[in-house]
């Protein structure tokens, strides 16, 4: 990954007005947020993220200087790091390039054999199959965040290597559009969006239910302002091939447990209720303030079997519809990828506050095991555990992906 040095200079210049005293490399970033002051959560969040960005670049410079003194060449520096950006901040040309790359992936042949999934018809579907097959071992588990980090990176790499995309995976800045996500650059239905909302049909909100074999009661969620088929924007004519699998009351599973061929139109139910409830500026600020991985994940992913589903679930059900509202097949909606870009961004920023501790810690209480919320009781996830991408792409280990500025990575977020 490369980016012109002028881009890094521009980032540093933009950060100058909010610069904090630079901590030593790989030391915890001091955070000072006034208790109970929610009115300026947006300003505090913006200042904190800018300070984190600055620290990361300074740490890269410091690490590079030390390595060069030893005659070593660093793989990731402040000069070659690339930045993933907020979707709406991209130019129209860049958004269109991303959209066209996604459509390209949907038109390339699948690599998944028919005896694994008879419904996979495209490279895009390869990613959906992988998620379907592993859903119950990659959520509320110790590998959840590293697995999805590698999943998003593998998708980004497919867009670049197989479809000629020259940019990087954008993210959905949840609180920025919380009051009307359906009108955001992601869902407004213009040629540069990821397609519009579903057509409005009167309906109740979804009732989510735990997958088979997992305990818990159904939870009624509020409705969005769509509910029908997507009829505007680049993905208006998109065909969903796989699923559904499970997680919604009243929705029957597709053929072969969701892995069979089940062609249908894309549906969405985007609206503000879930976004403002679960992913506002106070939420994201509080996420960055969490002192340990257990508390971070209990806010990020919520408390199982309760209405507190956190921003992870809250934004999945902000998209909602079909396949976005299905726990297993949600990567079949192109908006999944910008949502999980933001999931990775928040974790990346949280890790950067104290990288020495947070880039090695997976022991997140009940979320630190290899089974869903440690049910049934199981071993703790280890850094040496394998992240399996199936036919979507190559596998790796958790330890390899714990930092976005080392190993196979050299990226950060603006």
SULFEN-V412157 format. One record per helix or strand. SS is the DSSP state (~ for helix, > for strand). FROM is the first residue (numbers start at 0). TO is the last residue. Records with the same first field share a line. If there is no record, write none. Layout:
SS=FROM-TO + FROM-TO
This chain:
~=4-17 + 40-68 + 86-88 + 91-106 + 122-136 + 143-162 + 173-182 + 254-257 + 271-277 + 280-288 + 292-299 + 309-318 + 329-331 + 334-352 + 354-357 + 364-367 + 371-373 + 397-400
>=81-83 + 85-85 + 170-170 + 187-187 + 195-195 + 197-199 + 206-207 + 218-219 + 226-229 + 238-239 + 247-247 + 263-264 + 266-266 + 321-321 + 368-368 + 379-379 + 385-386 + 395-396 + 410-412
